[in-house]
Amino acid sequence: MNNNVKQDNNEIDVNELGKMFDKVKDLILNSEHYSGRIETIDFINDKLTKEQYIGYLKGNILKYLSRCEKKGSTKEDLLKGFTYYLWLVHGIDNEKVM
């Protein structure tokens, strides 16, 4: 089975994309400066209304996309923005966003 998706004469390896997503998700959720019994993202999700949380996710998407070439790793910031985007897409149809 071919796990590649063609887009504009480029192939995207879906498995590789999944690995990159997992790596960045772990980077976001398991950063040393966030520690405690509950993940910060889960705490924020629990404390905000759905509309507020969607705004929070949109804000993080904008943050990472707007700074991606100015701070640290461009690829890492793009992947972080993509991670927040996936959480946003997932949450649009769900009661809780994540």
VMD Tcl script that draws the C-alpha trace (Angstrom):
set ca {
  {0.00 0.00 0.00}
  {1.39 3.39 -1.00}
  {1.20 5.91 1.84}
  {2.18 8.85 -0.31}
  {-0.17 11.63 -1.32}
  {0.57 13.62 -4.47}
  {0.22 17.36 -4.24}
  {1.55 19.81 -6.85}
  {4.08 17.30 -8.24}
  {5.41 16.65 -4.73}
  {4.82 13.52 -2.71}
  {3.96 13.71 0.96}
  {4.68 10.58 2.97}
  {1.69 10.26 5.30}
  {3.64 8.08 7.74}
  {6.44 10.64 7.91}
  {3.91 13.43 8.48}
  {2.40 11.40 11.34}
  {5.84 10.95 12.92}
  {6.53 14.67 12.64}
  {3.16 15.47 14.21}
  {3.83 13.10 17.13}
  {7.26 14.64 17.70}
  {5.92 18.19 17.78}
  {2.90 17.22 19.89}
  {5.31 15.70 22.42}
  {7.42 18.85 22.26}
  {4.37 20.99 23.03}
  {2.92 18.74 25.72}
  {6.13 17.62 27.41}
  {8.22 20.78 27.56}
  {10.33 21.08 30.70}
  {8.85 24.48 31.56}
  {5.37 22.95 31.77}
  {5.17 20.46 34.58}
  {2.43 19.30 36.83}
  {-0.26 16.69 37.22}
  {-2.34 17.97 34.31}
  {-1.18 19.09 30.87}
  {-1.44 22.86 30.54}
  {-3.37 22.52 27.27}
  {-5.96 20.30 29.00}
  {-6.28 22.74 31.89}
  {-6.86 25.64 29.48}
  {-9.40 23.58 27.52}
  {-11.31 22.77 30.73}
  {-11.40 26.38 31.94}
  {-12.49 28.12 28.73}
  {-15.72 27.95 26.79}
  {-15.53 26.24 23.42}
  {-15.53 29.62 21.65}
  {-12.79 31.00 23.89}
  {-10.67 27.89 23.42}
  {-11.06 27.99 19.64}
  {-9.83 31.60 19.79}
  {-6.88 30.46 21.90}
  {-5.97 27.82 19.32}
  {-6.29 30.33 16.47}
  {-4.03 32.71 18.35}
  {-1.37 30.05 18.76}
  {-1.59 29.16 15.07}
  {-1.03 32.83 14.17}
  {1.82 33.11 16.69}
  {3.78 30.18 15.34}
  {3.18 31.01 11.68}
  {4.09 34.67 12.07}
  {7.36 34.02 13.90}
  {8.48 30.88 12.09}
  {11.33 32.55 10.22}
  {12.37 34.84 13.06}
  {12.89 32.62 16.09}
  {14.46 29.21 16.51}
  {13.63 26.51 14.01}
  {11.33 27.46 11.13}
  {10.28 23.84 10.66}
  {9.58 23.37 14.36}
  {7.41 26.49 14.56}
  {5.50 25.49 11.41}
  {4.87 22.05 12.88}
  {3.72 23.57 16.18}
  {1.28 25.79 14.26}
  {0.10 22.74 12.35}
  {-0.45 20.86 15.62}
  {-2.68 23.64 16.95}
  {-4.46 23.66 13.57}
  {-5.19 19.93 13.83}
  {-6.55 20.39 17.36}
  {-8.74 23.21 16.04}
  {-10.07 21.15 13.13}
  {-10.77 18.23 15.46}
  {-12.61 20.44 17.91}
  {-14.95 22.25 15.55}
  {-17.48 19.39 15.63}
  {-16.86 18.19 19.18}
  {-18.24 19.47 22.48}
  {-14.76 19.72 23.90}
  {-12.10 20.89 21.49}
  {-9.48 18.23 22.28}
}
mol new
graphics top color blue
foreach p $ca { graphics top sphere $p radius 0.5 }
foreach p [lrange $ca 0 end-1] q [lrange $ca 1 end] { graphics top cylinder $p $q radius 0.2 }
display resetview
